[in-house]
Amino acid sequence: MTTPLIRLDGLTKAYPGVRANDDVSLEIAPSEIHALLGENGAGKSTLVKMIYGLVKPDSGNMTLAGAAYDPQEPRAARAAGVAMVFQHFSLFDALSVAENVALGMEDPPAMRDLSQRIKDVSETYGLPLNPSRRVGDLSAGERQRVEIIRCLLQDPKLLIMDEPTSVLTPQEVEILFQTLRKLSAEGTAILYISHKLEEIRTLCNSATILRGGKVVGKCNPRDATAREMAELMVGKGLSVPARSGKSHGLVALELERLSMPAPSNFGMPLRDISLQVRSGEVMGIGGVAGNGQDELLQALSGETRAPGKRIWLFGEDIGARGPRSRRAKGLLCAPEERLGHAAAPNMTLTENAMLTGSLRRGLERNGFLDWRAARNFAEEIIARFDVRTPGPNNAARALSGGNLQKFVVGREVLQDPKVLVVNQPTWGVDAAAAAAIRQALLDLAAAGGTVIVISQDLDELMEISDRFAALNEGRLSDPRDTAGLTIEEIGLMLGGAHGMEVAHV
């Protein structure tokens, strides 16, 4: 038996009203790529935060390389050889790659020496980076390389990765996997968190499954199907989203050569976008993060306006209308950023239900807000979309990311939109919740609604979309039927092969 690099024995952490981790034990050996699986709220984040020194366990202990391990802060974890790449990047757009890397080091060398080290490490691990480039000018994949290189310069014994492929193209995912396999071959242990179970099966050689804060199983992912792992995570059978097969109706939303300037120095201008989407259709729009997804949603929602006959809703020019007017006519949007854009963090779920639902759900009467009706609406969202929360008076920031996502999507779906535009509908959501959200979008289309799904999850887009188009540097490719599209063709479209014939790759 290989001596474990890290051992967790009986880790327990409780918060008011919830036991996030309950007597969790696991071992990870040197060179092992170990998956940590579980539905939203299962306790994965709390567990890795304890390993990385961000959270103090209430009970239990850890050993690292045979010695007692009890980091009081991330600095102590890094000093002991534990590094972590978070799901959301912690980079400063206005600084260079080398400057960002230096900020994450306790005692950074001279900038010239650091730049050379970054070049050497990036070339060694197949993650090419120019240390002098400004981070704001990098693609999402390149930004992730900065985070990984920053960790690799620490020469870690254990590397924790949280949803590392959520912003990558298929080609970038393969490059990342090659890097992780090389690290593993050199003796680095990797703790890998992802909701993409086929990736887990491809990369990982062991897995621990959490449910309700407890370890409910262990397996070799290569010997289990994705469905088996998903059902072990949720403790029940998993439903598969089903399409209705209904034919599409009239053009509901049309864009004609829509161009918009970048909203900020680090934003992306929209360039000459044309698109028609029909009633009953699910239109999938893919793209690596930072290629215009947020800007497109803001142009459709009315947060940025496009006067001059560029956007039509059922034949009516709405380019000059704002968000409330567009909502009144049935065009609803759910943005990617959950806290701060889709939901106000410090407001309750009832208040957040009121924010976007007041008009279409009749939550205001004669100039007064009907808070009883708003509470009922919030309770309906919680029940219909299985939002795990003590109740509608809970603040939005108190929910896990996945549960808040279910609330945000449910809030818009239950307002009976004629056209719904949703960006990253299942980002950070477990398999069962993702299936439920996708089914809700399909049901909306089956009832005659129009759905535009902007997502970096290609499996999701292929599963629910009738047609697919790719955003690259603010340009939209010509839509194609999803039936028959290959991953290679999609990868080329994501990379900007809009004018190419990609059907013969």
C-alpha positions, -999 to +999 in steps of 0.1 A: +000+000+000+013+035-009+016+058+021-009+086+017+003+121+010-026+136+028-051+119+052-083+134+066-097+117+097-132+126+109-133+162+097-165+179+109-176+215+104-210+229+114-226+263+107-259+275+122-286+252+110-264+230+088-236+205+092-214+212+062-190+183+068-198+153+090-170+129+100-153+131+066-123+108+061-103+103+029-068+096+017-049+108-013-016+092-024+013+108-042+007+110-080-030+102-075-056+123-093-085+121-069-120+134-077-142+150-051-179+146-062-212+157-047-243+177-055-246+214-046-244+218-008-228+184-003-198+200+015-171+200-012-162+236-008-160+235+029-138+205+028-112+219+005-113+252+024-103+233+055-074+216+036-063+250+023-065+268+056-095+290+048-118+273+073-110+257+107-126+223+114-146+218+145-132+184+150-110+158+133-075+160+121-053+160+090-018+147+083+004+157+053+034+136+044+031+117+077+032+149+099+003+166+116-012+193+094-034+221+107-030+252+085-043+284+102-043+303+069-037+297+032-001+310+036+006+281+060-010+257+035+012+270+006+043+267+028+034+231+035+031+223-002-007+227-008-018+249-037-053+257-050-067+269-083-101+284-076-131+283-099-133+321-101-100+337-111-083+361-086-064+382-111-060+420-117-068+429-153-046+460-154-015+442-143+008+419-163+011+382-160+044+385-140+029+411-117-001+390-109+021+360-102+043+381-079+013+391-059+006+355-050+042+349-037+055+354-002+089+366-013+089+371-051+123+374-069+133+403-091+108+408-120+133+398-146+141+365-128+104+358-122+096+364-158+122+338-168+109+313-143+074+318-157+086+311-192+106+280-181+077+265-161+051+273-188+072+257-215+079+226-193+042+220-187+029+229-221+011+261-209+028+289-229+025+323-214+041+357-221+050+372-187+048+408-200+012+406-214-016+424-196-041+400-180-070+421-193-059+411-228-058+374-222-084+348-231-101+328-203-079+298-210-048+320-208-060+335-175-063+300-161-028+293-171-017+322-150-034+307-120-019+273-126+016+286-132+014+307-100+006+274-082+033+254-100+060+279-090+053+269-054+064+233-063+032+219-047+028+184-032-010+186-035-028+207-061-065+214-056-085+223-087-121+236-085-141+233-117-110+240-138-126+234-173-157+255-171-142+283-193-122+262-217-126+250-253-123+212-259-088+217-272-078+237-241-092+210-219-070+184-235-039+206-230-049+210-193-053+173-189-019+167-204-004+191-179-022+174-150-010+140-161+026+152-163+023+167-128+009+134-116+038+114-132+062+137-113+046+128-080+022+157-074-012+146-060-043+164-074-077+168-058-101+176-087-136+190-083-159+190-113-195+185-122-185+172-156-185+135-149-172+123-183-141+144-176-138+127-142-139+093-159-112+104-184-088+120-160-092+106-124-082+073-110-102+075-077-131+094-064-148+102-031-185+111-032-201+134-006-238+137+001-252+159+028-217+165+042-210+128+046-189+103+026-214+080+009-191+062-015-157+057-032-151+044-066-127+042-095-143+065-121-130+045-150-151+015-138-183+035-133-206+053-157-213+090-154-249+081-146-239+057-118-217+084-102-245+110-106-271+088-090-247+080-061-242+118-056-279+125-054-291+092-039-318+086-065-324+079-101-314+106-125-339+119-151-327+127-186-340+159-202-364+151-231-373+172-261-409+175-273-401+173-311-425+202-317-420+222-349-409+258-346-432+288-352-428+324-363-396+344-358-397+356-323-364+375-319-343+389-347-309+407-347-297+425-379-260+434-381-260+444-344-228+462-335-221+477-300-189+493-286-171+476-257-187+487-224-152+491-207-115+488-214-117+451-208-150+445-224-157+430-259-174+450-287-202+432-306-195+430-343-221+428-370-243+401-353-273+387-372-296+361-359-332+348-361-347+326-335-383+311-337-410+303-313-405+269-298-368+268-306-338+264-282-308+283-297-274+275-282-246+300-283-212+288-272-179+306-267-149+308-244-154+333-216-147+369-225-158+367-262-189+389-259-214+367-239-221+393-212-223+421-238-247+402-259-270+395-230-269+431-220-278+442-255-308+418-255-319+427-220-319+464-227-292+472-201-273+486-231-296+500-258-294+496-296-316+523-312-319+522-349-337+490-359-312+464-348-334+442-325-369+431-332-393+412-309-421+396-329-415+422-356-414+452-333-383+473-330-372+472-294-336+485-297-343+517-279-363+502-251-350+495-216-351+463-195-385+470-179-402+477-212-387+446-228-398+425-198-434+438-202-433+425-238-420+391-227-382+393-233-366+381-200-329+375-193-309+357-166-273+369-165-242+348-156-231+367-125-254+354-098-245+377-069-247+414-078-262+411-112-289+384-112-295+388-074-289+414-048-267+396-022-280+412+010-317+411+000-339+382+009-352+357-017-386+374-014-371+408-022-351+393-051-383+377-064-399+412-063-370+428-082-377+411-115-411+396-109-431+426-099-444+434-134-452+400-149-464+384-117-486+413-106-466+419-074-474+457-074-509+472-072-519+508-074-483+519-068-478+496-037-457+465-035-476+433-026-451+416-003-474+387+006-477+379-032-439+383-035-433+358-007-457+333-023-438+337-056-405+331-038-419+300-021-432+288-055-397+291-070-381+273-040-406+244-042-406+240-080-368+242-085-358+224-053-339+254-039-322+243-006-327+271+018-344+276+052-370+298+036-378+329+015-365+353+042-330+339+038-305+363+021-294+355-014-257+355-003-265+327+022-273+302-006-247+280-022-239+290-058-258+261-073-289+268-052-289+305-060-286+295-097-317+274-094-335+303-078-325+328-105-334+306-134-366+295-117-376+331-111-374+339-148-390+307-161-420+310-138-428+345-153-440+328-185-415+346-209-421+347-246-383+349-251-358+338-224-321+345-227-300+328-201-262+329-197-246+299-181-278+283-168-261+254-150-227+267-141-216+251-108-249+231-105-248+194-098-260+168-122-296+164-109-302+201-106-286+207-141-310+181-156-340+198-139-330+233-152-324+220-187-358+202-186-374+235-175-359+253-205-370+225-229-405+226-214-406+264-219-397+259-256-423+230-259-450+254-247-441+278-275-415+300-258-382+309-274-350+301-255-315+313-261-289+295-240-254+311-238-231+286-223-195+274-221-207+238-214-207+222-249-224+190-236-252+211-223-257+230-256-256+198-276-281+182-253-308+208-254-302+231-284-318+228-318-292+250-334-257+261-324-236+293-331-203+304-316-192+337-303-155+347-309-142+382-304-177+396-305-186+379-338-213+353-341-209+323-365-237+312-388-260+289-368-259+252-376-282+224-367-267+206-336-276+172-350-244+158-365-220+185-352-187+171-340-166+184-311-138+192-336-161+213-357-174+231-326-139+237-314-130+254-347-162+275-345-153+286-310-118+295-322-131+319-348-135+297-379-166+315-389-158+319-426-144+284-430-162+253-442-158+233-410-180+204-420-150+185-435-126+186-406 
